[in-house]
Amino acid sequence: MKPQMSSAIILHHIDYGEADRIVTFLTPDHGRLKGFARSARKSRKRFGAALEPFAEVRLHWVARSSGDLITLRDAELVNLRSGLRRDLETLSLASYGCELTEVLFDESGIGVEVFQLLQAFLDHLDSVGYSVEARLLMEIRMLSLSGYVPHLQHCADCFGPLHAGPVGFSAAADGSLCQACDGGRATLKIDRMTLGTFGRILLTSMTNFADFKLSPRSRHEGQLLLDDALRCHLHRPLKSLEFLNRFSPPETD
């Protein structure tokens, strides 16, 4: 098979046998792939630290004639992102971003934009560290790229305007609901200003995480609506999210 090469972000790995490693990684052109790295835990020359989670690398591989795993030949380390390990909050948020990417998108649904979003998110955490804003921006942008973002600034049923003040919201009903369409279906009450804030976030660059500062209300209500939306579309609980919430529990009023 013809050798291939691509930029990649290491999502996670599993040690296999005495020295091998199975690596899941994200590329801009080939989507999400899984590869077998023979003797990865012994070969410093071919792999070294390049297969550690969150690392950005240049991977060389060949596809197998059968089976899902490709064969990794070697990896060139571009950026280890050692700053992600500055504290448990930052590390757990980075892990969550990688796991959310893996679960929210299948191989056919991953494109360059998803790679660029995860790349920018990890770079921001590597430089600045944990913040509630970084988590919320990543979540709503991942939902947008996956096609699962809820209706925020108009009624999900009649597409009419929303009144000022608290607005009914239910991800199962596709988002915000006006008073006429609610009918008791809303599971949350989200202030109209919060909905406007997150609607405007979706108009910003997917790769910009700098200089966002949300009010305590927007952080709290935004997390509630995004948690609701993600529960509707994830097919399994995320281990990294459980760990993240231990160190960074959702904000309360």
Beta strands, then each sheet from edge to edge (+ up, - down):
strand 1: 4-16
strand 2: 20-27
strand 3: 31-37
strand 4: 56-62
strand 5: 70-79
strand 6: 166-170
strand 7: 175-177
strand 8: 188-191
sheet 1: 1+ 2- 3+ 5+ 4- 1+
sheet 2: 7+ 6- 8+
end
